[in-house]
Amino acid sequence: MDAVLKIQSSEFTDELIEKIKALIRGKENSEITISISDQASNGTLREETREEYFERLEKGIKNLEKGDVITFSGDSFELFSKHLTEKE
């Protein structure tokens, strides 16, 4: 299963985390990736051009090759999400 959730930081709530946990409950080898962007977009679900897509893909590959990735457990995810909401 693949899913992309694009949300505003104000929508990142404990309720959302619980829904995500329920979605992956019982599934082995589940992976969640969170990307935080300070850049304004032309809409949460805007379509990107072919060039933008490949630029983003290339950047992701380079980051992965450099080891510039963050992984954490479900418990760490909850602590991180609480940390984010405290900053608001």
Secondary structure, DSSP 4 states (H G I P E B T S, - for coil): --------GGG--HHHHHHHHHHHTT-TT---------S--SSTTPPPPHHHHHHHHHHHHHHHHHT------HHHHHHHHHHHHHH-
